Amino acid sequence: MSGDRHESLEEIDLATVVATKYWHVIDGGRVQCDLCPRYCKLKEGQRGLCFVRGNLNGTIVSTTYGRSSGYCVDPIEKKPLNHFLPGTPVLSFGTAGCNLSCKFCQNWDISKSREFDTLADHASPEAIAQAAVDTGSRSVAYTYNDPVIFHEYAIDVAKACRERGIKSVAVTAGYVCEEPMREFYQYMDAANVDLKAFTDEFYHKLSGGHLQPVLDTLKYLKHETDVWLELTTLLIPGKNDSDKELNEMTRWVAGELGPDVPMHFSAFHPDYKMLDIPSTPSSTLTRAREIAINNGVHYAYTGNVHDKSGESTYCHHCGEMLIGRDWYVLSEWGLDANGGCKKCGARCAGVFEESPGDWGAKRMPVRLAK
């Protein structure tokens, strides 16, 4: 899919412009961006649909390197990741723009921003990695908007983090081409991928994309990397919440990715261009969770609602509660030092330590000096 509306690169800050490598020259002086399956074809001075990559002097550049919409220390469960270092803090940040055009975007003020004032903070990769150390964060999350579009910046931050023993977490829609995908995930330790629906019609009409590239990303992550993987689906009433679609999705996950990939079903609230759709009832999330478990998914969760039963982790073998959760606060801890169930010994899939973190539900904004 090529971009059909392209804005100008006028008044960019050259200090935040960096060269990129996933593009090639096509006809008529245009260049094609090969970072994601939109394949935007751009004339000199035009931006891609993501708004932050464009044609400058016959090459594709990234225009927001080193600038962020803000930094905050969150619980890792908020990403959401329930099986990756539970209870620990994660330093989260994003930039502006997005390579999809979801009409239901819950972070539209950032991902759909056309104002560089949104990018309030400037920080080098080294400064972000050091901030993670200074705040006691165990990982850095590339989130709020999709790290696919700040590919170069995210990789450089991840490299700096790795040097300091800090993990990297991608929160992404997984809409990316194969070569940049393979480069990007060399530097990630965990990912939560937004599987928006299980029909191409939904992706095309409501997100401006296609389903298959996302499925390809998921299969790559599960079968060709050591990246810890979890999935999130925002259930929108009447759009992607039918029993038929949930059955097809969860059977595909259990069959193609395996039963140990956790699935999170979260609640939609009216926002952006879908203000006429009602909020998702908690009963829909519970139904989706039950369908997933019945189809062989070992770990399924409800999100954006207060539901301790649906938020907690249970042993897939004996049913014992392994990790109790009340919103983002951990309570019960039924894992042994090896990540096994204390009752029956069955191993719980994930990245665990002997004991959980105690960050709780705190949210701590962070300002990084220029």
TIVOTOR-362691 format. One record per residue (C-alpha): x, y, z; residue number from 1. Coordinates in Angstrom, 2 decimals. Example, Ala and Ser with C-alpha at 12.3 -4.5 7.8 and 13.67 -1.06 7.14 Angstrom:
residues 2
+---------+---------+---------+------+
!       X !       Y !       Z ! sevo !
+---------+---------+---------+------+
!   12.30 !   -4.50 !    7.80 !    1 !
!   13.67 !   -1.06 !    7.14 !    2 !
+---------+---------+---------+------+
***
This chain:
residues 370
+---------+---------+---------+------+
!       X !       Y !       Z ! sevo !
+---------+---------+---------+------+
!    0.00 !    0.00 !    0.00 !    1 !
!    1.51 !    3.32 !   -1.00 !    2 !
!    0.85 !    6.51 !    0.92 !    3 !
!   -1.89 !    8.53 !   -0.74 !    4 !
!   -1.49 !   11.78 !    1.25 !    5 !
!    1.91 !   13.26 !    1.84 !    6 !
!    2.79 !   16.41 !    3.72 !    7 !
!    5.77 !   18.69 !    3.23 !    8 !
!    9.12 !   18.56 !    4.98 !    9 !
!    9.10 !   22.32 !    5.45 !   10 !
!   10.49 !   23.76 !    8.69 !   11 !
!   12.13 !   20.57 !    9.92 !   12 !
!   14.82 !   20.72 !   12.60 !   13 !
!   17.96 !   19.51 !   10.84 !   14 !
!   19.46 !   18.59 !   14.22 !   15 !
!   16.97 !   15.71 !   14.46 !   16 !
!   17.38 !   14.44 !   10.87 !   17 !
!   19.31 !   11.21 !   10.27 !   18 !
!   19.85 !    9.11 !    7.17 !   19 !
!   17.99 !    5.81 !    6.80 !   20 !
!   18.80 !    2.76 !    4.69 !   21 !
!   15.49 !    1.08 !    3.84 !   22 !
!   14.49 !    2.83 !    0.63 !   23 !
!   15.22 !    2.86 !   -3.10 !   24 !
!   14.85 !    5.21 !   -6.05 !   25 !
!   11.91 !    4.66 !   -8.37 !   26 !
!   10.58 !    6.62 !  -11.35 !   27 !
!   10.22 !   10.36 !  -11.84 !   28 !
!   12.62 !   11.42 !   -9.13 !   29 !
!   10.60 !    9.67 !   -6.41 !   30 !
!   11.97 !    7.37 !   -3.74 !   31 !
!   10.14 !    4.50 !   -2.07 !   32 !
!   10.37 !    3.92 !    1.67 !   33 !
!   10.88 !    0.20 !    2.35 !   34 !
!   10.59 !    0.28 !    6.14 !   35 !
!    6.96 !   -0.84 !    6.32 !   36 !
!    4.41 !   -2.42 !    3.95 !   37 !
!    2.87 !    0.96 !    3.13 !   38 !
!    5.78 !    1.49 !    0.70 !   39 !
!    5.24 !    5.26 !    0.53 !   40 !
!    6.45 !    6.69 !   -2.78 !   41 !
!    7.64 !   10.23 !   -2.17 !   42 !
!    8.67 !   13.18 !   -4.25 !   43 !
!   11.35 !   15.58 !   -3.03 !   44 !
!   10.22 !   17.26 !    0.18 !   45 !
!    7.29 !   14.94 !    0.88 !   46 !
!    6.65 !   13.07 !    4.12 !   47 !
!    5.30 !    9.53 !    4.35 !   48 !
!    2.00 !    8.72 !    6.01 !   49 !
!    3.88 !    8.23 !    9.29 !   50 !
!    4.78 !   11.96 !    9.07 !   51 !
!    8.29 !   11.48 !   10.49 !   52 !
!   10.08 !    9.97 !    7.48 !   53 !
!   10.42 !   11.79 !    4.20 !   54 !
!   12.32 !   12.46 !    0.98 !   55 !
!   15.13 !   14.96 !    1.56 !   56 !
!   17.62 !   15.47 !   -1.27 !   57 !
!   16.60 !   12.20 !   -2.93 !   58 !
!   16.94 !    9.98 !    0.15 !   59 !
!   14.59 !    8.88 !    2.90 !   60 !
!   15.44 !   10.50 !    6.22 !   61 !
!   14.03 !   10.24 !    9.72 !   62 !
!   13.14 !   13.67 !   11.10 !   63 !
!   12.65 !   13.07 !   14.85 !   64 !
!   15.83 !   11.32 !   15.96 !   65 !
!   16.55 !   12.04 !   19.61 !   66 !
!   13.22 !   13.69 !   20.40 !   67 !
!   10.44 !   12.21 !   22.50 !   68 !
!    6.88 !   12.94 !   23.55 !   69 !
!    8.02 !   12.34 !   27.12 !   70 !
!    9.45 !    9.76 !   29.52 !   71 !
!    7.74 !    7.91 !   32.34 !   72 !
!    8.57 !    4.99 !   34.62 !   73 !
!    5.67 !    2.50 !   34.55 !   74 !
!    4.98 !   -1.01 !   35.81 !   75 !
!    6.00 !   -3.53 !   33.15 !   76 !
!    2.46 !   -4.98 !   33.38 !   77 !
!    1.16 !   -1.77 !   31.80 !   78 !
!    2.80 !   -2.50 !   28.43 !   79 !
!    1.17 !   -5.08 !   28.91 !   80 !
!    3.72 !   -7.79 !   29.69 !   81 !
!    2.69 !  -10.25 !   32.40 !   82 !
!    5.44 !  -12.83 !   31.91 !   83 !
!    8.50 !  -10.62 !   31.59 !   84 !
!   10.17 !   -9.60 !   34.87 !   85 !
!    6.87 !   -9.15 !   36.76 !   86 !
!    6.62 !   -6.27 !   39.17 !   87 !
!    9.59 !   -4.37 !   37.78 !   88 !
!    9.70 !   -0.75 !   36.57 !   89 !
!   10.15 !    0.11 !   32.89 !   90 !
!   11.20 !    3.49 !   31.49 !   91 !
!    8.74 !    4.23 !   28.68 !   92 !
!    9.01 !    6.71 !   25.84 !   93 !
!    7.76 !    7.36 !   22.33 !   94 !
!    8.06 !    9.95 !   19.58 !   95 !
!    5.32 !   11.25 !   17.25 !   96 !
!    3.51 !    9.83 !   14.24 !   97 !
!    2.51 !    6.30 !   13.21 !   98 !
!    2.61 !    4.12 !   10.10 !   99 !
!   -0.98 !    2.95 !   10.54 !  100 !
!   -4.12 !    5.11 !   10.57 !  101 !
!   -6.35 !    3.43 !   13.15 !  102 !
!   -9.68 !    5.19 !   13.50 !  103 !
!   -9.91 !    3.90 !   17.09 !  104 !
!   -6.42 !    4.97 !   18.24 !  105 !
!   -6.29 !    5.31 !   22.03 !  106 !
!   -3.04 !    7.34 !   21.88 !  107 !
!   -4.06 !    9.54 !   18.94 !  108 !
!   -2.72 !   12.75 !   20.50 !  109 !
!    0.79 !   11.29 !   20.15 !  110 !
!    0.58 !    8.84 !   17.28 !  111 !
!   -1.42 !   11.19 !   15.04 !  112 !
!    0.44 !   14.33 !   16.04 !  113 !
!    1.45 !   16.76 !   13.31 !  114 !
!    2.94 !   19.19 !   15.81 !  115 !
!    6.57 !   18.89 !   16.76 !  116 !
!    5.69 !   20.66 !   20.02 !  117 !
!    4.50 !   17.19 !   21.02 !  118 !
!    8.16 !   16.22 !   21.12 !  119 !
!    8.98 !   17.99 !   24.36 !  120 !
!   12.17 !   16.21 !   25.40 !  121 !
!   15.46 !   15.68 !   23.64 !  122 !
!   17.81 !   12.93 !   24.76 !  123 !
!   20.67 !   10.90 !   23.35 !  124 !
!   20.49 !    7.11 !   23.46 !  125 !
!   23.12 !    7.14 !   26.19 !  126 !
!   21.08 !    9.60 !   28.27 !  127 !
!   17.98 !    7.37 !   28.07 !  128 !
!   19.95 !    4.28 !   29.05 !  129 !
!   21.50 !    6.13 !   31.98 !  130 !
!   18.07 !    7.42 !   33.04 !  131 !
!   16.89 !    3.82 !   33.16 !  132 !
!   19.79 !    2.96 !   35.44 !  133 !
!   19.21 !    6.03 !   37.63 !  134 !
!   15.50 !    5.30 !   38.08 !  135 !
!   16.03 !    1.63 !   38.86 !  136 !
!   14.23 !    0.55 !   35.69 !  137 !
!   14.99 !   -2.96 !   34.53 !  138 !
!   14.01 !   -2.22 !   30.96 !  139 !
!   13.18 !    0.52 !   28.47 !  140 !
!    9.93 !    0.37 !   26.48 !  141 !
!    9.56 !    1.87 !   23.01 !  142 !
!    5.85 !    2.70 !   23.17 !  143 !
!    3.04 !    5.30 !   22.98 !  144 !
!    3.57 !    5.33 !   19.21 !  145 !
!    5.10 !    2.54 !   17.14 !  146 !
!    8.90 !    2.10 !   17.33 !  147 !
!    8.85 !    0.89 !   13.73 !  148 !
!    8.86 !    4.54 !   12.61 !  149 !
!   11.72 !    5.57 !   14.90 !  150 !
!   13.68 !    2.48 !   13.93 !  151 !
!   17.15 !    4.09 !   14.01 !  152 !
!   16.64 !    5.88 !   17.32 !  153 !
!   15.14 !    2.80 !   19.01 !  154 !
!   18.02 !    0.58 !   17.90 !  155 !
!   20.63 !    3.06 !   19.14 !  156 !
!   18.84 !    3.35 !   22.50 !  157 !
!   18.65 !   -0.44 !   22.75 !  158 !
!   22.38 !   -0.74 !   22.06 !  159 !
!   23.16 !    1.78 !   24.80 !  160 !
!   20.81 !   -0.04 !   27.17 !  161 !
!   22.38 !   -3.41 !   26.49 !  162 !
!   25.79 !   -2.00 !   27.45 !  163 !
!   24.32 !   -1.13 !   30.87 !  164 !
!   22.42 !   -4.37 !   31.42 !  165 !
!   19.03 !   -2.80 !   30.69 !  166 !
!   16.48 !   -4.82 !   28.67 !  167 !
!   14.52 !   -3.43 !   25.71 !  168 !
!   10.78 !   -3.86 !   25.13 !  169 !
!    8.97 !   -3.09 !   21.85 !  170 !
!    5.28 !   -2.21 !   22.02 !  171 !
!    4.28 !   -2.39 !   18.39 !  172 !
!    1.64 !   -3.21 !   15.79 !  173 !
!    4.20 !   -5.39 !   14.01 !  174 !
!    3.63 !   -3.65 !   10.66 !  175 !
!    7.15 !   -3.75 !    9.25 !  176 !
!    9.06 !   -5.20 !    6.30 !  177 !
!   11.25 !   -8.26 !    6.71 !  178 !
!   14.76 !   -6.78 !    6.48 !  179 !
!   14.26 !   -3.91 !    8.96 !  180 !
!   12.28 !   -6.29 !   11.19 !  181 !
!   15.21 !   -8.68 !   11.41 !  182 !
!   17.61 !   -5.85 !   12.23 !  183 !
!   15.32 !   -4.31 !   14.84 !  184 !
!   14.65 !   -7.45 !   16.83 !  185 !
!   18.34 !   -8.27 !   17.20 !  186 !
!   18.26 !   -5.61 !   19.92 !  187 !
!   14.91 !   -6.33 !   21.60 !  188 !
!   14.38 !   -8.61 !   24.59 !  189 !
!   10.58 !   -8.60 !   24.69 !  190 !
!    7.68 !   -7.44 !   22.55 !  191 !
!    3.99 !   -6.91 !   22.94 !  192 !
!    2.46 !   -6.97 !   19.47 !  193 !
!   -0.96 !   -5.46 !   18.85 !  194 !
!   -2.93 !   -8.06 !   16.89 !  195 !
!   -5.77 !   -5.68 !   16.09 !  196 !
!   -8.16 !   -8.21 !   14.60 !  197 !
!   -8.16 !  -11.40 !   12.57 !  198 !
!   -9.65 !  -10.17 !    9.30 !  199 !
!   -7.98 !   -8.23 !    6.52 !  200 !
!  -11.18 !   -6.23 !    6.14 !  201 !
!  -10.77 !   -4.80 !    9.64 !  202 !
!   -7.12 !   -3.89 !    9.01 !  203 !
!   -7.91 !   -2.31 !    5.66 !  204 !
!  -11.00 !   -0.32 !    6.69 !  205 !
!  -10.11 !    0.68 !   10.25 !  206 !
!   -6.29 !    0.71 !   10.32 !  207 !
!   -5.22 !    1.40 !    6.74 !  208 !
!   -3.10 !   -1.74 !    6.59 !  209 !
!   -3.24 !   -5.49 !    6.05 !  210 !
!   -3.27 !   -8.50 !    8.37 !  211 !
!   -0.69 !  -10.78 !    6.73 !  212 !
!    2.43 !   -8.67 !    7.45 !  213 !
!    1.50 !   -8.71 !   11.15 !  214 !
!    1.09 !  -12.50 !   11.13 !  215 !
!    4.47 !  -12.79 !    9.42 !  216 !
!    6.05 !  -10.67 !   12.16 !  217 !
!    4.49 !  -12.84 !   14.86 !  218 !
!    5.71 !  -16.08 !   13.32 !  219 !
!    9.19 !  -14.63 !   12.89 !  220 !
!    9.35 !  -13.47 !   16.50 !  221 !
!    8.16 !  -16.78 !   17.90 !  222 !
!   10.10 !  -19.18 !   15.72 !  223 !
!   13.28 !  -17.33 !   14.75 !  224 !
!   14.18 !  -15.19 !   17.76 !  225 !
!   14.56 !  -15.39 !   21.54 !  226 !
!   12.41 !  -12.28 !   22.02 !  227 !
!    9.74 !  -12.85 !   24.67 !  228 !
!    6.38 !  -12.35 !   22.94 !  229 !
!    2.91 !  -11.37 !   24.19 !  230 !
!   -0.13 !  -10.23 !   22.19 !  231 !
!   -2.79 !   -7.60 !   22.78 !  232 !
!   -6.16 !   -7.23 !   21.05 !  233 !
!   -8.38 !   -4.21 !   21.69 !  234 !
!  -11.91 !   -5.58 !   21.39 !  235 !
!  -14.28 !   -3.13 !   19.71 !  236 !
!  -18.01 !   -3.89 !   19.94 !  237 !
!  -19.36 !   -5.10 !   16.61 !  238 !
!  -16.00 !   -4.84 !   14.84 !  239 !
!  -13.70 !   -7.64 !   15.99 !  240 !
!  -15.40 !   -9.27 !   18.99 !  241 !
!  -17.55 !  -12.03 !   17.46 !  242 !
!  -17.19 !  -15.60 !   18.69 !  243 !
!  -16.28 !  -16.63 !   15.15 !  244 !
!  -13.38 !  -14.21 !   14.87 !  245 !
!  -12.14 !  -14.85 !   18.40 !  246 !
!  -12.19 !  -18.58 !   17.76 !  247 !
!  -10.25 !  -18.21 !   14.53 !  248 !
!   -7.70 !  -15.86 !   16.10 !  249 !
!   -7.04 !  -17.91 !   19.21 !  250 !
!   -6.85 !  -21.20 !   17.34 !  251 !
!   -4.29 !  -19.62 !   15.01 !  252 !
!   -2.25 !  -18.36 !   17.96 !  253 !
!   -2.29 !  -21.73 !   19.73 !  254 !
!   -1.52 !  -23.61 !   16.52 !  255 !
!    0.97 !  -21.31 !   14.78 !  256 !
!    2.69 !  -19.64 !   17.73 !  257 !
!    2.10 !  -22.24 !   20.42 !  258 !
!    0.07 !  -22.32 !   23.62 !  259 !
!    2.58 !  -20.39 !   25.73 !  260 !
!    2.20 !  -16.99 !   23.99 !  261 !
!    0.09 !  -14.87 !   26.38 !  262 !
!   -2.91 !  -13.03 !   24.96 !  263 !
!   -4.35 !   -9.81 !   26.43 !  264 !
!   -7.90 !   -8.74 !   25.57 !  265 !
!   -8.41 !   -5.08 !   26.39 !  266 !
!  -11.41 !   -2.78 !   26.50 !  267 !
!  -12.09 !   -0.11 !   23.89 !  268 !
!  -13.38 !    3.30 !   24.90 !  269 !
!  -14.79 !    5.82 !   22.40 !  270 !
!  -11.93 !    7.93 !   21.03 !  271 !
!  -10.46 !    9.68 !   18.00 !  272 !
!  -12.68 !    8.90 !   14.96 !  273 !
!  -14.85 !    6.24 !   16.61 !  274 !
!  -16.80 !    8.22 !   19.17 !  275 !
!  -20.06 !    6.55 !   18.14 !  276 !
!  -19.04 !    3.07 !   19.32 !  277 !
!  -19.82 !    2.14 !   22.95 !  278 !
!  -17.17 !    1.02 !   25.42 !  279 !
!  -16.43 !   -2.69 !   25.57 !  280 !
!  -18.38 !   -4.51 !   28.30 !  281 !
!  -16.23 !   -6.47 !   30.73 !  282 !
!  -18.29 !   -9.54 !   29.83 !  283 !
!  -16.85 !   -9.41 !   26.29 !  284 !
!  -13.31 !   -9.57 !   27.66 !  285 !
!  -14.20 !  -12.49 !   29.91 !  286 !
!  -15.80 !  -14.30 !   26.97 !  287 !
!  -12.69 !  -13.73 !   24.81 !  288 !
!  -10.46 !  -15.03 !   27.60 !  289 !
!  -12.57 !  -18.18 !   27.95 !  290 !
!  -12.53 !  -18.78 !   24.20 !  291 !
!   -8.74 !  -18.45 !   24.13 !  292 !
!   -8.26 !  -20.90 !   27.01 !  293 !
!  -10.73 !  -23.37 !   25.50 !  294 !
!   -8.75 !  -23.24 !   22.24 !  295 !
!   -5.50 !  -24.14 !   23.96 !  296 !
!   -3.97 !  -20.77 !   24.90 !  297 !
!   -2.35 !  -21.29 !   28.32 !  298 !
!   -2.33 !  -17.65 !   29.43 !  299 !
!   -5.13 !  -15.25 !   28.56 !  300 !
!   -5.90 !  -11.96 !   30.28 !  301 !
!   -8.48 !   -9.20 !   30.48 !  302 !
!   -7.23 !   -5.61 !   30.39 !  303 !
!   -8.36 !   -2.02 !   31.00 !  304 !
!  -10.90 !   -3.30 !   33.54 !  305 !
!  -10.63 !   -4.23 !   37.22 !  306 !
!  -10.78 !   -8.00 !   37.18 !  307 !
!   -8.34 !   -9.77 !   39.49 !  308 !
!   -9.31 !  -13.18 !   38.16 !  309 !
!   -8.75 !  -12.11 !   34.55 !  310 !
!   -5.53 !  -10.23 !   35.36 !  311 !
!   -3.85 !  -13.05 !   37.30 !  312 !
!   -1.67 !  -15.89 !   36.03 !  313 !
!   -2.63 !  -19.52 !   36.66 !  314 !
!   -0.77 !  -22.78 !   36.22 !  315 !
!   -1.87 !  -24.33 !   32.95 !  316 !
!   -1.38 !  -27.79 !   34.46 !  317 !
!   -3.06 !  -27.70 !   37.89 !  318 !
!   -4.90 !  -24.36 !   37.89 !  319 !
!   -3.07 !  -22.90 !   40.90 !  320 !
!   -2.73 !  -19.09 !   40.97 !  321 !
!    0.89 !  -18.32 !   40.17 !  322 !
!    0.86 !  -14.51 !   40.05 !  323 !
!   -1.97 !  -12.57 !   41.61 !  324 !
!   -2.63 !   -9.09 !   40.22 !  325 !
!   -4.87 !   -6.30 !   41.42 !  326 !
!   -4.58 !   -3.73 !   38.64 !  327 !
!   -0.77 !   -3.41 !   38.48 !  328 !
!   -0.08 !   -4.49 !   42.06 !  329 !
!    1.21 !   -8.03 !   42.52 !  330 !
!   -0.14 !  -10.09 !   45.40 !  331 !
!    0.21 !  -13.89 !   45.34 !  332 !
!    3.48 !  -15.38 !   44.04 !  333 !
!    3.32 !  -19.10 !   43.40 !  334 !
!    6.47 !  -19.58 !   41.32 !  335 !
!    9.60 !  -21.33 !   42.56 !  336 !
!   13.14 !  -20.13 !   41.85 !  337 !
!   13.08 !  -21.82 !   38.43 !  338 !
!    9.76 !  -20.35 !   37.30 !  339 !
!    7.82 !  -23.50 !   38.11 !  340 !
!    4.52 !  -23.90 !   39.91 !  341 !
!    5.17 !  -24.47 !   43.63 !  342 !
!    2.24 !  -26.87 !   43.78 !  343 !
!    2.82 !  -29.19 !   40.81 !  344 !
!    6.19 !  -28.14 !   39.36 !  345 !
!    4.91 !  -27.35 !   35.85 !  346 !
!    6.94 !  -24.52 !   34.38 !  347 !
!    5.27 !  -21.20 !   33.65 !  348 !
!    6.45 !  -19.75 !   30.33 !  349 !
!    8.17 !  -16.40 !   30.64 !  350 !
!   11.21 !  -14.50 !   31.86 !  351 !
!   11.18 !  -14.66 !   35.66 !  352 !
!   13.52 !  -14.14 !   38.56 !  353 !
!   13.47 !  -15.77 !   42.00 !  354 !
!   11.16 !  -13.10 !   43.37 !  355 !
!    8.98 !  -10.43 !   41.75 !  356 !
!    9.65 !   -6.72 !   41.71 !  357 !
!    7.73 !   -4.40 !   44.00 !  358 !
!    7.18 !   -1.35 !   41.78 !  359 !
!    3.41 !   -1.67 !   42.05 !  360 !
!    1.13 !    0.73 !   40.17 !  361 !
!    3.32 !    3.82 !   40.43 !  362 !
!    3.68 !    6.12 !   37.43 !  363 !
!    6.68 !    8.45 !   37.63 !  364 !
!    7.24 !   11.09 !   34.91 !  365 !
!   10.91 !   11.75 !   34.15 !  366 !
!   12.50 !   14.81 !   32.54 !  367 !
!   15.78 !   14.30 !   30.75 !  368 !
!   18.09 !   17.31 !   30.46 !  369 !
!   19.18 !   18.32 !   26.99 !  370 !
+---------+---------+---------+------+
***
